[in-house]
Amino acid sequence: MRRIGLALVVMLLLVAGGFLLSVTGSQLTGVEDISTVVTALSALVSGAGALLAAAAAWRSTGSPKPTSNRGTHPSALTAADLAQLDSDQAPVRLVGLYALERLAEQNPALQQDIVDVICGYLRMPFTPPAARADVARPTAPDGRDPHGEQEVRLAAQRILTTHLRHETHLGHKVPPPRWWQRRPPEPASRHWPGINLDLTGATLIDFGLTSSRVGDAAFDGAIFTGTARFSEATFTGDARFSRAIFTGDARFSGATFTGDVWFDRATFTGTAGFSGAAFTRTAWFDGVTFTSDARFDRATFTSDARFDRTTFTGTAAFDRVTFTRTAGFDRTTFSGDAWFDWATFTGGVTFNGARRLERVELYGVRVEVEGADMRRMWPPGWRAETGADGWQTLHRAAAPEEKGETVEGGPGPGAGGG
């Protein structure tokens, strides 16, 4: 940069000097004329020097340079880094978010602190703007444009999803590099490991953690507008979704929960998909309202699974599910069909006080022989028959009479499928 600037200065001096001499050379008859030319050349030199100094100053402040010691402790995240997020202008807030992302990329010790800042921003109250352009919505109390604020929040969500995604195998798309990265990142090189999320009460728009890996995650009371995507995500700590509201589809297919997970009192307005999900520790779904279909087919519950006081308005699909310990469906309401076909129970199971049990299908269910401390209560009209392998299989009773109606036999619509 210095060499280029020096060359420009020399060229400027030569051209300017030649021009002055060509114009005044024929008229340089006295000392005063020569002094005038020297003064002009001196001014040119001074101006060129100022130009070069300004260029050097711009280069030192405008070009990205790795920081040397900002990542040594949390106090390195200064108020100046956060001030832009408090601006009433959406573009300024966007610049602040990307500056924080860049800082976290260069200082791994600050990644959790910066994620906490981004989560704190998303936890602030927000009402999404009206979908239709002809429907006016008042400006937010803080004077921020709701459309601009929505774009800022979507950018904040993208920063989280980009750096929590953990894809190391071939065939997956690698996130594009940011402008300060010199070369495309390797798969999973942009992943921030060991990150905990606290998005309690946040309003999230089409939020997704597909194929991500996070530690503890708190979404208690969060509102998910649009589709919530958590397929193939791995939660290495506890995951909390208590009282969360899902206004669209919720996709948790293939997700892995290695800690306790709470969905108690959550509301699912669209389809809730937990097909193939793995629950290592206790899974709490008590008091949940499923207003559409709920799919748990091929899921695995290694510890207790609690669905007490849960309401299934649409189809409840539990076919081919594995329940290793207690499965509780006490006081649960099945308004639609409930399929447990070909599920496996090795622990206790109860349906105490459950309603609309005539909708429950248990064809082909395999049950490990009941232990002394194990309690099982099946819906009326079902009985267990022990096979040669020592396992029990559920069948309809010979002539079940439930509420005066004869229940027909035969496999349910979800038998063997998902």
Secondary structure, DSSP 8 states (H G I E B T S, - for coil): -HHHHHHHHHHHHHHHHHHHHHHHGGG--SHHHHHHHHHHHHHHHHHHHHHHHHHHHHHHHHS----SSGGGSGGGS-HHHHHGGG-SSHHHHHHHHHHHHHHHHH-GGGHHHHHHHHHHHHHS------SSTTS-----TTS--HHHHHHHHHHHHHHHHHHHB---STTS------TT-SS---TTTT--TT--EE-TT-EEES-B-TTBEESSEE-TT-EEES-EE-TT-EESS-EE-TT-EESS-EE-TT-EE-S-EE-TT-EE-S-EE-TT-EE-S-EE-TT-EESS-EE-TT-EESS-EE-TT-EE-S-EE-TT-EE-S-EE-TT-EE-S-EE-TT-EESS-EE-TT-B-GGGEE-TT-EE----TT--B---TTEEEEE-TTS-EEEEE-SS-EETTEE---S--TTTT--
